[in-house]
């Protein structure tokens, strides 16, 4: 209990303890506290609302099932993040598979229409429609984030979007802070290269 | 060297950019960053990237998220309880199954054991001792019942066994032969049928009564019949009571089946001779018809004289009818042979003949 109070408030610690005993009402309160963060993390990791909702649901359900294994060594939200990230990897794989399935051309690229539906050229100029929207950089960033590897996207999300410290990221990803820093550096460099034409 | 220095400087600035954008830098650091950004296009791009990353909007979770989570968890909790219940139940079911199977095996073994060990049961069909096939084939007696010559409907259910059906089939066939002989030689008795199985031959044995033995012996030459045993009997010389009985028999004693009575409980009623004399044939026919149903030997019941019927001999093999018929049997003995005897004893031969299975 002592370690729990180090990371959680007294109310949250009590809710966690009750949830560990199988109290669904207590867990409902924990969901209420953390649902926005978990949903947004899911949204940023997967890039679409439908998958994000599924991932967040899965993450909370998995958390309840694993409540017995939560010992309070880390913050509860780090623990939730860790579950979410681990599940997200599977979601991302399936999602990538779906995208890959969808992108298989049914006919040879010899018609006029084919050019219209061709995927955007990575190093091409920004879409004029996106530029006109006013949030073009943000939109392009979302698009380019999806081109990164899952690990890079995750670490950039945790650091810059979720605002986690190196230590918290290390806790979430189950690695040390040195790994976090180096991976973060590489991820940022890759993203910068992708974003270079739009910055 | 100048480029390396610039790169190092840029790295320092990039590391400060987060703090710069968050507004957490000290004044000196903020000024340093701003002056660098004014000159360095690369770091300005870096800053715009940081800024774009930080500007990621946060959206509230849709209400359905929490609702779905709680619904799923509640359902899972119920399922979990059901699963535990099912596990316990299946454990019990498994145990019941094991115990049930064990009990079934034990019961089955006991039943089979009883079947195998009991001498009175053969494939679940009761065979009375009288009809069980003995293991000794030197002289197998498969029927000692005189009524085996005739269809015994009263005992049919009891005798319906494989062995008995075979016996009856053979007995009927051989009985036909025997009755032909009896008719030819006026032999009036068939006491028993035996099947004698020897290594060289199998034959059926009948005990019959023959008055003229020599004529009989001549008749059976070149047939499948041979005499196994013979014994001369002098009936009338047995006792004074027989002689007395003859007289009583002459005094109108006879027995008649009461057809309205219960089959086994048939009462044999004494009637006076005049009534019999008025319709001798019909009475004789009724007696002859009735006795086989009692297990009696009808062959010995035929009226000894159709024109002067005064007696009928009744032999009943079925012990259940004996108490009723015993009196009749003794009476019939008393008047045995009356029509043919005027006085003195009657001499005849008790002959056991054998009829070979294969002529």
Interface residues (C-beta under 8 A of the other chain):
Chain A: X22 X24 X27 X28 X31 X32 X35 X36 X38 X39 X40 X43 X44 X53 X56 X57 X60 X61 X64 X65 X137 X138 X141 X156 X160 X161 X188 X191 X192 X195 X196 X199
Chain B: X18 X44 X45 X46 X48 X49 X50 X52 X53 X54 X55 X56 X58 X59 X60 X61 X62 X64 X65 X66 X68 X69 X70 X72 X73 X74 X76 X77
